[in-house]
């Protein structure tokens, strides 16, 4: 046990809790248990941050993994939108073209990564999301990035010396100067062995009431021939929505081809585009009616949660995490049920996996701090802060899920998690990004620790960081 934890425990044992209120979340002894009775806590490991790298990126956001160099170890592509800069610009003025796309090349040692910058500046202006797939069919995974201030940009894997050689790239011409792109996916929709790009154009980067009144497209982008030639790309507009922020490919009806679920933030709803003719990319639109709390579909996970053979959806309904049960008939109402809340903290990114080893799917989630991004500011435990926690599956989905808080701090946006047993010890760890907290933004991984006695819920990687905070007095 390190000195900081020992000192914290001594202080907590020496002073009655009523004198100082609740303990900071990360310093609270974990009550979470694995199936074998061990206590579960978490240790933070840094993969990439501006101090380690010497690169002044911030606003860390999207995160995807794939074996880019085909060495048998997954690498990490992360995007960093430099939000502290562009969000401070004057409305009506053109924001600075800033942002970074970074790659962390992995090794057999989960604490050894080689980090490089793939794109920056105008190429990565407020980079928000990334996708990995072999676009040109040469056997090497390529990368597509959504830049919130401008466009979609394609980076082609050179195949050799990919850590040092420049990747050729193309800004998709029909996306340039048309709006704001916040999510992007690569999936083979037509079955020809090559992926299409799927992305919504959310319109304005910071939409006004007038922006919400107009509709922008969720689209498919298809190429023929060399993907580095702009003239080889074409756009297929699926539909038009108020501030669409997601258009995610998934075989939701289980018929063997990829459908698309669109999330409209302005309309607070999700829409199904059923793939009825893959060869010709013909889709039929279905309105998804939800009985209970609705979701705007910004982040979604798809899995058969109740074991009925149909994919359900996990998504945020306001500040609450919920699951949406797929009906037997696709046009019937989906029923939403509450999983849990971080109130007063928002619900942003999440990931599903069996965390405690009981054979049931649990959910880790992160929140989005609403305070200052360049300093801790005058915020309290009652404000919306940055939190990480996980929800334990109760087995009976009619029962309440059990929330286990990991960390809560003044600054942090935990937007994306990927489940991996990164250290090979048989339990689930998580790779994640943290934004809104420069100079503490970046990529990190959470090591799951199992011990015979309870330990503090969270062991941080940095000696200096944004302060850990207690839970709010609001019942949550």
N, C-alpha and C positions, 0 to 999 in steps of 0.2 A: 504494500500500500504506500502511495507516495506521500510526501510531506504535506502537500495541500489538503489531501483528503483526511489525513490524521488530524491536522489542525482543525479542520472543519467539524469533525466528529467530536473533538474535545470541547470546542466552543458550544456546539449544540447540546452536549450532555451537561455542561456547566451552567447554562442559562435557561431558565424556564421558557417554554415556547411562547407563553402569553406575553412576555416582555418584548418580543420582536416579531410576532406573527409567525406565519408559516415559513418553513425553510425553503430556500431556493430548490426548484424542482430537481435539477441535476445532482444536488447534494443529498437529496432524500433517499433513504435506504429503499431499494427496490423490493416490491412485494410480488413481482411477476415470477412464476415458476414454470419450469419445463416439465415434460411428462414424467421424467425420472425424479422430480422433486427438487432439482437444483434451482437456485435463484438466478434470474436472468438480469444482467446489466449490460452496459454498452460502453465501448472505448472508441474514441474518435482518432482516426489516422488521416493526415493530410496527404493528398495526392498532388494537387496543384493549387497555388495561391500566388498573389502578386508579390509577396515578400520572398517566397522560395524561388520564383521564376525571374524576378526583376522586371517583369512585364506588367504595366499598370492597368490590368483589366479589372472590371468590376461588373456587377449586375449578373452574376453567374446564373444560368437559367436551364436551358435544355441539355439533355445528356442521353447519349446512345452508346451501345457497345457492340463491337464486332472485331474479328481478327483481320485487321487491315493489311498486315504484312505476311499473313499466312504462316506464322511461326508456331501456331497451336495455342497461343495465349491471346485472350481478348484484349483489345485496346479500347480507349475511351475517347469519344468525340464530345467536346463540351462547347457551349456557346455562351458568350458573355456580352451583355447588351450595353454596358457602360451607362446604366440608367441614371446615375447621379448627375451625369452631364446633360443628356438630352431632355430629361424631365425638368431641368431647371431653365430651359429656354423660354423665351417670351412667346405666348400664343400668337400664331400668325407668322412667326419667323421660321425660317428653315433651320431645323436642329443640326448640330454638328454631326458629321458622318463618322461615328465612332463605333467600336465593337471589336470583338475578337472571336475567332474560331480556333480552338486549341485541340491538340491530340496528345493524350497520355499513352505512350506505348508501354504495355505491360510486360511483366517477366514472371518467372516462377515465384519470386518473392513479392508478396502483396504490398510491401512497403518500398519497392524499388520501381520507379516509373521514369521514363524519359519524356519530357514535355516539350512540344514544339508549337509554334504558331502557324496555322495553316492559312488563315485569312485575317485581315484587319482593315481598319479604315473604311473606305467607301464600299469595299467588297462585303464587309460584315457589319454594315451600319445598323446597330441595335439588333445583332443576331439573337434570335429567340428560340429556335428549334432546329434540329438536324435529324436526318434519316440516313441509313446505311443500306446499300444494296449494290450488286454488280450490275450497273446500268448498261455498260457497253458490251457485256458478254465476254470479257477477256479473262475472267476468273478471279479478278481482284475487286474487292468491295470499293465502291465509290461513295461520295457523300453529297447530299442535297441539303441546303441550309435555307431557312426562312429568316429574312431580315425585316424587322418590324418597321423600319423607316423607309423601305423601298422595294424589295424584290425577292425573288427566289434565285439562288446561285448554285450551280453545279460544279463540283470539284472532282476531277478525274484522277484516279489512282494511277501513278506512273508505272507501278509494278516492280520497279527496281529502285533501290536507294530512296525509298519513300520518306525516310526521315530527314534527308538532306536535299533531295531534288524538288524543285517547284512543281506543284500540281497544276496542270492546265485547268482552266475554269471558264465558265460561261454564265453570264446573267441572262436568264430566260427573257427574251426581248418583250414578250407580251405582258410580263409582270412589271416592267420598269416604268416608274412614274405613274402607277395606277392606284396605289394605295399602300396598305400595310399588311404584312404577312407574319403570322404568329405561330402557326403550326404547319408541319409538312410531313408527308409520309411517302414511302416508296413501296409499291405492291404490284404484282402481276395481275391485273384485272382481266385481261383478255386471253390469258393462257398461252401467249406466244413465247414464254420463257424470259422475257425482258420486262422490267418493272415500269409502270407508269408513276408519275408524280401526282399526288393528291394534296390540295391545299386550299384553304379558304382565304379570300381577300377581305379582311375585316374593315376595309375602308380607311378611316382616319386612324392615325396612331393614338391620338387622344380624342375620341369622338365627342362631339357636341350633340345637343338635342337634334339639330338639323341633320347631323350625320346618322343618327339612329333612325330618322325618318326615311332615309333613302336605303335602298338595298344593294348589296354587293354580292358577287358570285362565289360559290364554292365550286371549284373546277378540277378537272383532270387535265394533266399536261402530258402529251404523248409525242414521242419522237420517232422518226424513221431515218435510218442511216447513221451518220456520225452525230452523237449527242453534243459535240462541241461546236456544231454549226447552228446558229440561231434560227436559220430558215428551215431547219429540219424539225422544229417543234411546232405543235399546234395545241390549241386550247379547246376543251369541251366543257361548257358551262352546265353544271348539274342543276342549279337553281339559285335564286337570289333571296337573300335574307338580311335582316337587320343585325349588323355587326357580327357576322359569323366568325367563330374563333376556333372551330375544330371541324375536320372532315376526315374521319378515321376509317380506314379499311378493315373490315372484319367479316367473316362468313357468319353473319348473325342468324341466318335461317338454316344453316347446316346442310346446304345443298351442294357444297363442293366448290363454289366460286366466291369471290370477294365482293361483299356489299359495302356500302359506305354509310356511316352514321355522322350526320352533320349536327353541330351544336350552335344555336343562335343565341348570342348573349342578349341582344336587344329584345328578342321575343321570349326569352327564358324557356326554351324548349329544344328538343332534339327531334331529328327527322331521319327516317330510313330511306335510302335509295337502294332498292333491290336490284341486283344484277340479273336481268332476265335474258340477256343475249350477250354473253361475254365477248364473243368474236367481234361483234359490231359495237361494243361498249354502249349498250342500250340499258337504261335504268328506269325503274318505275318508282315514283315518290310515294311514300306512305307517311302520313302524320302519325307520330307516336303519342298517343294520348296516355297521360299518367294520372292515376288516382292517388292523391296524396301529394306531398311536397315535390315540386318540379326541379329540374336541373337544366342549366344552360349548356351542359356537355363540354365544358372547357377541358377538363381532364376526365377520362373514362377508363375503366378496366372492365374486361369482358371475361366472364367465367360462369360455369354452371354451379352456382352457389348452393342451390337446393337439391341438386341431384336428379332433376326431372328430364335431363337430356337436352335442355335448351340453354343457350347462353343468356345470362342475366347481365345487367350493367351496374357497376359501382360508380357513383359520382357524387359530387357535392351539391347539396340543396341548400343554398345560402351558407350559413356557418355550420351546417350539419352534414355529416357523411351518411349516405343512404344507399340501399341497393334496390334495383328496379327489376321486378320479376317479369320475365318474358311470358306472355300468354301463349296458349296452344295455337291460337289463330293470330297471325301477325298484326291484323288490324284491330284487334280487341285491346282493351285498356291494359297497360302495364301497372302493376301495384308497387308503390314505393314504401319501403320500411326503413326506419331509422337504425343506423349502426351506432353513431355517437357524435359528440360535438367537442370542440375545443373552446367554445364560447368563453370569453369575448374575442378569442383569436379566430381568425378566418381559417377556412379549410382550402388548401391549395393542391399540393401534390400528394400522391399516395401510390402504394404498390402492394400486391397481394403475394403471400407465401405462407407456408406452415412455419411459423416462428418458433413455437414451443414444442414441436415434434409430436403432437397428438394426432396427426393425420388430418386436421381440419385447417382450412384456409383462414389465416389471420390477415390483418391489414395494418401497414405502417403508414403514417400520414404526417404532413408538415404544414405549417401555417406561414402567413405572410405578414410581417410586421408593418405597421402603418405609421410608425414614427420616423424621425430623421434617418437618412441613409449614410451620412458622412460623419455622424457623431451620435452618442447615445441619447442626448436630449433629455428633456424633463418629462419622462414617461413613468407611469406607475404600473403596478400589477393589474390595475383595472383597465389598462389600455390594450389594444390589439397588438400582441407581441409575436416573436418568432418561436414556434414550438415544434418539437418532434415528439410523437407518441405512437403507441400501437394499440390496436383493438383486438382483443382475444375472442375468437369465435366460441360462443357458448354451446355449440352442438345443436341445440334446439333453437332454430332461427327466430322463433317467436319470443325468446327470452332476450334480456338485455346483454349486449356485448360488454366485455370488461375492458375499460381503458387503463393503459399503463403509460404514464407520462415519463419521458426520457429527459428532455431538456426544455427550458423556456428562458429566453433571453430577450434583452431590449431590442436587439437588431437581428434580423435574419429572414430570408425568404427561402423556404425549403420547397422547391417547385417540382423536383423530379427524384425518384428513387428507383434503383434497379436491384433486384434480389440476386445474390450470388453467394455461394460458399467460397468466399475469396481466399480464406486461409486453409481450406481443405480439412477442417476439423469435424465436419459432419453436421454443422448447424448453419442457419441462414445469416449471412451478413448483408449489408446494404451499401451500395455506392450511391452518392447523392451530390447535388450541388447546393451551394448556399449563396444567396445574393442579398442586396439591400444592406450591406454591412461592411463596406470597404474600410480598412484593408483586410478584412477577414473573409472576403468572398473567395469562391473557388470550388474545387472538387475535393471530396473527402470520402472515406469509407468508415462505416460503423461496424466494429467487430462485436459480435455477440459473445458475451462472457457468461459462463455457467459456473457457479460456485456453491459450496456447501452451506455457506452463511450469506445473509443479505449484504450487498455492497451498495454504495451510492449508485444511483441509476445511470449516471453519465460521467465518464472520465474524459475531460477535454484534452485536445492536442496542444493547445497554446497556453503559455504561461499568462499572457495578456490577451483578453478577449472582451467582447461586450458582456456586461454582467449577467449572470444567472439570476432569474427572478422567481418568486413564489407564484403559486396559482392565484387567480383572482378570487376575491371574496364572493363574486357572483357565482351562484350554484352552477357547476358545470361538470 
